[in-house]
């Protein structure tokens, strides 16, 4: 906590030295002021990420909770003591901006319009219920158990070859989600209501405005992406109709992620690491991959209290923690490569300083989905007798990244549009409506699937970021094509992209590869690629 005490003690002197002086400062003074602010806040950013990582690893970690609570108090002090900082930086002369922080200052200019008046901001810092509600949500989600074990250990069965076991596990999850579903619904509704109120006080256009600004994506570009995805849901329907022919039986919700014939058994952790290492070696990053896979950087296996799914926590210092729930499925092998993409990005971006170390989610997911897609190619090369099945697994994951994530985004949009917090049954009805649109008549959704929204921690803890996945997947497809065209020259450019951090907007950094995610035609082109991959699968059998 000593580092946090140093942050607190530095706030008032910085205010005395810089308040009223930054907006009209010359280049040297502006650069010095921003650099000093970055130096002061770096320990707080570090401690916050550290505490969040500890709680993701163990929701009952009391020490982590204490650190996070202390961080939140210091952030409240920052909001009060430094209320002048971002408004002044937003008015700074662009000609005086230091190159290192040029994009950081551009992001501040875009976000300042979302800030409420000083008196309101100070009150929000003290009274905002979101941190406490998120803490409660973490506890509720961690209490979901299936057969006495963590939920994260039960879900991988849905990727297994035994249909009866998949159904049994899905039924067990159905039953587990009934417990406290009304409480989770109340917390989710309260969170949505609080976030909408916060946006309204800030004068934001809608609940998603801050996320668009943070990702430096224009509303028209995001709307074009969402419209394109909605218009191409038949790609998902075609894929699952083909999958039904390969499995030989009608599909229900417990069959969505079932492996195709020829893909049986479990992959070892050592094999997954080998696939990841080979993937990164093709990018000239084998030494970095080996470093990340050694020591205690990766927390690989499920346990009670651990956050389900996978997450990578990057600290401004370059330290990284990767949390997985590895059980040996092909999906787990690709998830490792995905998270190592995030980890490599965080490690290399740290060289740009604390203010540039955290990249917009759309850029982060582009990188991670690219490393995952490349890993799918490597994995397919190692399973000759099941290549079609592995390819189908990878295509299915891309469908999830694009279409399922947009369905989740639509659910969140509906949630935040409600005048009153929605109850569990209303949430279940909207969930089923959106999922039926997603899968069409290709997958039968059972009644027990109604409450599967209630375990998705993204809704509770990380709302608004679903669009990063379709954005990232489309851009990743384009990067994969560039890699295939010139693999030897791609590696250095990819290293430069990772090392750039957030020093430029995502569209500018990706533009160096000829990828233009700010061009609406790119969404159509990416979806055409995905449609072609499904068409190619529909002409194959699963004999390898």
BALOTI-534686 format. One record per residue (C-alpha): residue in one letter; x, y, z. Coordinates in pm, whole numbers, plus 50000, padded with zeros to 5 digits. Each point is the difference from the previous one (the first is absolute). Layout:
BEGIN
AXYZ...
END
This chain:
BEGIN
X500005000050000X503015023250029X499935006149625X496375010850025X500865023250287X502615016249775X497355005649734X497695016650252X502745022450134X501035011449650X496555011349887X499845033650180X503555011349904X499294991749636X496785020150018X501835029750148X502714998749734X497894994649689X496425011650051X499255027949754X503334996249821X499594970749761X497435012449750X502315027849877X503304982650074X502774998149743X501204966449875X502624994250269X497745008650291X497084980049862X502234969749944X501415003150351X496545002950155X498624969649819X503124979750081X499745009350370X496324990450010X500864966849836X502754993650254X497725007750294X497104978549877X502084970249885X500054983250347X496235004450030X499404985149656X502354971650092X498304993050333X496515001249850X500874974849729X501784978350256X496974999450231X497604992649715X502244971449892X500054985450350X496215001350023X499654983949657X502204971650126X498094997050329X496765018750061X500434994550375X503505015150016X499595023850292X503415015949952X499225007149635X496655014850097X501685022850254X502515012249743X497245006649747X497955018850259X503045021250084X500585006549629X496415011349958X500425024750287X503165014049843X498275002749661X497315020350176X502755022950134X501405003349647X496575009549868X499725027350263X503585013450009X500614998149627X496615011649877X501825026749798X502424976949819X498074985049710X498005031849922X503275019449976X501724973149795X496994999849767X500555037249936X503754997049950X501375013049672X500444971049758X503225015749876X501444995950352X499044963550042X502894975950063X500224972649738X500094972650265X496625010350139X498355014449688X497374972749973X499504999650376X499145037049987X497744994349700X498104973750199X499675024550289X498555026649770X497414975049880X499114988450351X499855033550179X496625007249842X498694970450201X501055014350335X497305015250222X500465033450180X502615000050275X497544999350288X498074971349845X503204981049924X501155003050360X496654987150124X500094971249754X503474990450117X498644996450353X496534986049929X500344979049684X498524965750088X501704981649713X503184989150188X497984985150287X497564983049761X502884985549801X501524986450320X496684983350084X499754986349646X503424983850030X498904982350316X496714988349845X501694986849687X502624981850205X497234982650196X498634982649689X501074963750036X499184969049798X500174966650176X502015015250280X502635014049763X500525033749831X497885009049699X503195004749798X500794963150042X496564988849876X499725020349679X502844982549810X497844968649988X497975018049732X503034996449774X500234962450061X499054971649761X497494982350229X496565013649917X498334985550309X502695014950223X499635033849830X496264999550066X500504988950359X502485028250064X497765025649829X497064988650214X502205003050309X500955035549900X496305007749941X499254989250357X503005018250147X498965032749838X496564998850161X501595006450340X500135037550072X499005008649642X497635026850133X502845015250202X502345000149700X497235015749793X499515027250262X503715007850009X500265000349620X496995023049974X501395023250267X503355001349822X498365008649668X497865026850164X503035015350174X502065000049682X497225016249798X499615026650269X503735006449996X499905003949620X497045023950018X501715021750260X503055001349775X497965010949700X500904968949800X497964991649691X499204965450134X501294973350238X502604988649745X501435034149915X502904997950244X501024966049862X500025013149644X502135029450108X502374977450193X500424978149692X500295029749763X497294986249775X497345022449847X496334992050061X499374996849626X502804974449963X498714979050288X496445002149868X501254988349661X501704970150165X496914990350201X497725003649698X502294978549785X500094972750264X496225000450045X499584997249624X502264969449978X498684977650277X499214974349732X503734991350013X499444986450352X496874981449896X501784983849703X502904988950218X497834983550264X497834982849740X503204985049857X501174990750347X496734981550058X500724978249696X503484992550131X498834990650351X497034980449869X497335014050232X498025032350054X501865026050204X498955014250335X501755026650206X502224973450161X501274989449653X501125034049873X503674995150084X500224962349961X503084987849811X499574984349661X500874963349942X503734993949993X500795024950274X500004980050322X502024999150318X501685028250188X503095019949918X502635003050269X501125033150144X503474993249859X498544995649651X498045032650031X503195018150101X501834984849703X497295012249759X500155034950152X503805000849984X500014989449634X497355026149922X502075027850152X503174986649839X498445006249658X499715036350106X503555001850131X498725000950359X501014965550121X502245013750278X497215021950132X497584970649993X502464978250190X500435027350260X496255003950045X499474962550032X502694996150263X499745008650368X496645009750145X498695022749723X497324975149892X497454986750252X498704971749784X497524977450177X496475004650145X499255001950370X497275012750229X499745037950020X501955005849680X498405021349730X498584978549723X501345002649648X503335016549937X501445034250071X503375017149973X500935027650240X502815022749885X501695024250238X501635032749888X503364986250113X499754972249741X499124972950250X497274977249870X497624974350149X498134975649775X497044981650155X498584969549820X497714970850080X501894974349792X498444965349967X501604987749678X497415008549737X501005013549657X498335032650109X502315001350300X503064996249777X498885029649789X499025020150308X503564997350127X501295015149674X497325027150021X500935010150354X503724998949923X499255024949723X498585023150264X502964992950229X502595007449731X498165032049913X499965011150364X503654991250054X501255019049694X497615029650029X501275006750353X503055016349845X497775028949891X499245010250359X496974996050225X497735022949796X500674980749678X500304965150147X496294991849995X498724996749645X496405004449885X498134967050014X499444999349624X503755000249941X500694975250278X497484975449861X501345004149647X503424988950124X498694971250212X497604987149735X502805001149747X502334978850218X497084976550067X499254996749627X503644993049922X500074974250279X497024982749839X502114995349687X502874985850207X497654976850190X498464986949678X503474991349871X500564977650303X496764980049967X500004986749645X497304974350073X497645026750134X500885030649795X496455007149886X498734997050356X502685023950127X499295024549718X496304998550083X500845007250364X501945031049895X497255012149766X497454994450274X502075021450235X500055027649741X496234998049971X499845003750377X502335030249993X497915017449737X496384989050030X499614988250359X501795030750132X497665022549803X497064980750150X501455007050346X500425036649903X496335001149894X498974985050337X501995026950183X498485027249784X496514987750089X500954997750369X501195036150012X496935012549814X497554988350269X498265027450197X499864977450306X502484972450092X498954967649831X499244969750214X501314965049946X497074988949781X500185030749775X503744995049963X499444963349917X497405008249735X502255025549830X502944976250020X498054972449825X498735023849731X503505011349911X501434964950007X497244987249769X500865027749755X503644989550022X499514962849934X496785000649799X498424965849954X503404982849991X500214995950380X497134991950239X500325019550324X498664981750305X498015016250278X502894996750246X502145022549781X497885030050106X502305011450279X503394995349837X500365037849978X500385000650377X503484984650021X501645022549739X502245022050210X500535023949708X496465013150045X500665007650366X503645011149998X500995010249645X496925013249818X500135017149665X503034982749856X498384972449796X500525018149669X503774996850043X499804963249902X498305003149659X502165030449927X503094980550100X499034968449813X499435018449673X503335018250035X501744967650105X498834982949682X501585027849799X503264997350197X500064962549943X499745006049626X502915024750018X502044974550194X499314973149740X501115023549722X503335009850162X500754980550321X503675010550023X499325037449995X496874997450212X501764991850328X501895033150042X496885020049913X497954979850249X502645006150268X499775037349926X496214998450033X500244983450341X502705024050117X498015030549891X497454994950276X497395027449987X502265026549847X497665003249698X496354991849921X499314963449911X499005008749644X503325018049948X502114971750144X498164973649797X500225022249693X503724991949989X498924965149889X497535012849745X497134991250236X497345027150026X497454991550269X498625035549970X498904992349642X496474984750003X500964978249704X502454981450222X497164985150206X498404986049688X503334986749875X500744982650329X496584984050015X500424988249641X503204982250107X498174983250286X497134990249772X502504984649760X501574979850281X496584986050092X499284992049636X503334981649975X499154979350307X496584991449863X501764982749712X502174977950223X499614969350215X501614994750340X502264971349903X503055023250013
END
